[in-house]
């Protein structure tokens, strides 16, 4: 049966291997959990899912798997003779429970009364002491507290929290295919924060001390190393205005996360595509501009460059002089992008549009060709792929 759960997870694109499936089998054989849906949910998630961004996919796969099992349970129950079920039910009762059932006139009387109330009741009921419903003291319903009861429906049979997790999809915001909030953007950007060692030797190098002490036949040889410092340098260029107005919020979150994560951060704005000037203050974009030539000479080639924009524009805005919709540009936009490529070793483009929409815009193809296909969607997975490239 677990093979079906494995197949559901693979279909949901959860990166799970046969090795992890075997580990789950082994845990069940050892009796880590038994006959407990909630415990099995948490055990399966702990073994099969190695990254929290896949929790939502796991929940969907788990729900699909157990929905099928519930249907199978009902099918099996229909095949079991009613007399067998009655005997098995009676065998599981304590003497006290038998006496309580007899207070209603016996099991047959209980079933007859149940059918009668089911015919009388026309709507869902919760609580109370008569109608069929959930959480009450009536002998009929789900999740209630009457010892003479017959359970009806699914609503209250589970008192644990696991079902709430997979039904409500509490982890859907961690999905690596959805747009991000500031917290998740920070998690993705941390991949780029490679710490270089520089400065005075102020920190004990434990590994180095052990290595040198062993080489010196046990004579203690303390080694020091430079303090860890965040030396990543990031240059951000944001497309602003026009079609990017729809993405202001997520771009603000990206900018906020970058300011938190990077000590050496510089940023500028452009519209649609980069030309001979950029700016820092959008309220003064017409009067306070910064020369792109100066930008290229001001920052060293050790800066990582990230363009953020939807790359949606007329193709001539990239390919032709005078193509800008705001001013007359003497040189085509692609010329300026080539200068960026000549100066900086690593450049990527982050696109807030879904990746499946990129093929519908000719300008997006042009931009992808210019940056050698280093365009990534503004999702958790997209940012991590972009940061992985920049950190190489």
N, C-alpha and C positions, 0 to 999 in steps of 0.2 A: 504493500500500500504506500510506503514511503517513496517508492519510485514515482508515483503520480505527483506527490508533493514536489519532488525534485524536478519533474517535467514542468510543473506550473511555475516554479521559480525560474527555470531557464527561459520559459516563454515570456515571463515578466522582465527578463534581462537582468536578473540578479546573478552576479558572477559567482556561481557556486560550482564546486568540483565534486567528482566522485569520492575523493578522499574525505571531504567533509560529510558527505552522505553516509559513508561507512563509519565515521566517528559518531554520528547521531545513532546509527544502528547499535554500535557498541555501548553507548550510554544507556540506551533502552534495555539492552540485554543485561546490563549491570544493575538495572532497577533504579536508576537515578530518578525517574518519575514513573508513575503507574496510575492509569485510569484517572488522570487529572488533566483536563483540557488546558487550563491556564498554565500549569507547570510545564506541559509539553510545548506550549507556544513559546515560553521564555527560553526553554532549553534549546529548541530548534533555532530560534533567532540567535542565541549566543553562539551556537556551533556553526550555523550555515552562513551567517551574515558577518562580514569582517569590517564593514564600513557603514557608519550610521546613515549616510546619504541613501543607502539602499533599503532602509527600514520600511519606507512606504511601499516600495515594490514588493517586499516580503509580505507585508500585511495583505496586499491585494491577492497575492498568490496563495497565501494561507487561507484567506476567506473563500477563494474559489475552490480550493482543495476540500475544505470541510463542508462547503455547501453541497458538493457532490456526495460526500459521506453521509450527510443528513438525508439526502434523497435515497441513498442506498439503504440506510437504516429503515426508512419508512417502507421501502420495497420488501425488505426482509421480514419486517413485522407483519406485513400483509400475508406472507406465506406461512406464518406460524399459526397453527390451529388455536382457536380461542380457548379451548379447554386446557391446553398446555400452559398458556399464559396465566390462566386463573390459578392453576396448581402451583406454578412457580411463584406467583405473587403471594399466595397464601402461605407457602413454605418460608418466605422471607419475613413474615410478620412475627413479632413477639407476642407473648400471651396478653400483655396489656393492650397492644394494638388490636388484637383479635377482639378483645372485649369492647374496645371503643367502636369498632366497625359494627359489632352486634347491636350497639346502642342505636344505630340507624336502621336496624332490621336485617342486617347481614349484607354480604357483598352484592348479591343480586339486587337488593333493595337500593343500595348505594348507586349502582349503575343505572337502575331504572329512574331514580330521582335526578341523576345527572342528565339523562336524555330529556327528561321533562323540562328542566330548567334551560337546557340548551335551546329547546323549541320556543320557550317563552321569551328568552332574551333576544333583543334585536340590535344591540349595540355593544361596543367594547366597554368593560367596566373594570375599574381599579380600586382596590380596597373594599371594605365592607364585609358583611358576614353572610350574604345570601347568593348574590349573582356570581356567575363564572367570570373570573377576571384575574388580576395580578396583585400580589402583595397583601391580600386580605386574610380573613379567617374563615371564609367559606370553605367547605370541603372540596370545592371544584375550582381549579384555576392553575396559576403558575406563580412560583416564587412566594407563596403564602406560608401560613403557619398552622394550618389545621392538620392534626395527625390522622384524620380520617379521609384525607384528600385524594382526589384524582387530578393529576397534572394535565393542563390543557395548554397547548401552544408553546412558544419558545421564549416569550418576552421576559419571563422572570426566572427561568430555570437556572441561569448562571449568575452566581453572586460575585464572581471574580472580576478582575480588571482587564484581563487579556482580551476578552471579546470587545470591550469598549475601545481598546487600542486599535484592533484591526477593522472594526466597523466604522469608527469615527476617523480613522486614518490620522492619528495625532502627529505622525512624522512626515506628512506630505510636504511640508515646507523645506524638508531636507533633501527632497528629490533632486538629483543632479540634472534634471531636464527642465526645471522651472526657473523663472526669473528669481533673483536673489534679494535678500535683505542685507543690511550692513553687516550683521554678524556672520552670515555665511560667506560674504565677499571677503571678510577678513581671514576666514579659515583658508580660502583658496589662495589669497595673496601671500600667506605665510610661506608657501612653497618657494617663493622668490627670495625670501629673506635669508640668503646665504650669508653666514657670518665669516668674514675674513679676519685674520689675526694680524694686528698691527700694534705698534706702540711699545711701551716699556714692558719688560718681563715681570708681571705682577701676580701671576696665577700659577699655582702648583700644577704641574703636568704629571698626573698620577700614572698614566700609562707609560710616559717617558721615564719616570723615576723607576718603575718596576723593571722596565727593559734594561736600563743602564745598570741598575743594581745587580740584575742577573748576569749581565756581561762582565761585571767586576767581581764575580764569584761571591756575591752576597754582601759586599761592602756597600753601605748605603751611599747612593749617588743621586742627590736631589736635583731634579730638573724643573725649571720654570718655563713658562710660555706667556706670550702676550695676552692681554685681556681680550675677551670677546667684544667685538664692536660691530654694529650694524652698518656696513659700508655700501649697501646696495644703493645705487643712484637711479632714480626714475624720472623720466620726462614724459608728462601726460599732455596730450593735445585733444581737446574735446570739440566735436562738431556741435554748434549751437544754432538754434533757430530753425524755422521751416518744419520739415518732417520730424526733426528731433524733439520738437515740443512735446510729443507724446511720450518721450522717454526721459523727461527731466528728472522724475523721482528716482528712477534706478541709477541714473548718472550721478545724481547727488549722493546716493548711497555709496556708489563706487568711489567717488572723490573723498567722501568722509572716511571710508575704510583705508584708502591709500594714505591719507594724512596721518592716520593713527599708526599704520604699520611701517612707514618709511621715514627715516630721519632726513634723508636727502631727496626731497621731492620738489620738482618744478612743474608748473602747469601753464598752458596757454589755450586760447580758444581760436577756432576758425569756423568758417561757414561752408559747408558742403565739401570743399577740398582745400588743401593748403596751397597758398600762393606766396607772394613776396612779403607779406606781413601777417602778423597774428596779434592778439591782444590779451590782456589780463582782466580788464574791467569791462563787462558787457554794456554798462551804462555809458561808457565813453569809447565805444569801439570805433567810432568815426574820427575821434580826435587824439586818442592815445594808443597808437599802434607800435608794435615792436618789429623791427626788420627781421625777416626770416634768415637773411644772410648773417646778421649779428647773432641770432640764436644758434646757427650752425657753428659759429666760431667761439661762442661763449662756453658751450658745454663740451666736455671731453667725450671721446669715443667710448668711454666706459659706461656712459649712461645707457639704460635700457629705455627704448622709446615705445610708447603705447598710444596709438590713435584710437579714439572712441567715436564712432559715428555709424549711421545706417548705410552709408555708401550708396544712397539712393538719390540720383541726380541725372541731369541730361548728360550723355556721354561726352558732348563737346566741352563741358565744364572741366573735363580732365584732359582732353586731347588737343584743344585749340587755344591759341592766344585770344584774349578777349572773351573767353568762355565763361568767366565768372558772372553770376547774375547780379552782383552788387557793384562791381567796378570794372574798369578795363585793365586786364592783366597782360603785361607785355610778353610774358612767357607762359606756356601751357602748364597746367597743374602737374602733369606727369614728369616734367623737367625738375620741378621742386622735389617730388618724391624720389627721383633718382639721386638728387643731391643728399637727401636724408640717408639713402642706402649707402652712398659712398662714404659718409661721415660716421655713421653709427653701425656697430656690428650686429646688433639685434633689434629688430623692429617687428611689432605685431599690430594687428587691427582688431579691435573688439567691436562686434556688431550686435546691437540690441534686438535686431530682427531675428526670428527663428531661422535656423539654418535651412530648413526646407523652403523658405521663401526667397533665398538668395538667387536662385536660378531665373527668377522672373524679372530681374533688373539687369539691363546690359551694363550699367555703370559698376555694379557689384562685381561682375566678371572682370572688368578692367582693373579695378582696385586689387582684386585677388591676384591677378597676373603681375601687377606692379610690385606687390610685396611677397611674391613667390609663394602664394597660397597660405600665408601665415595669418589668416583671418579666423577668428574664433567667436562663437556665440556668447552672449552675456548670460551664461548659466554657470552653475557650480562646476560642471564637467568642462565647459569651454574655458573658463578662467584657469582651471588647474592645468589644462593642456597648454594654454598660452604661457603660464608661469613656468611650466616644465621646460618649454622651449627656451625661454629667456634665461633660465638658470643654468643651461648647459655650458 
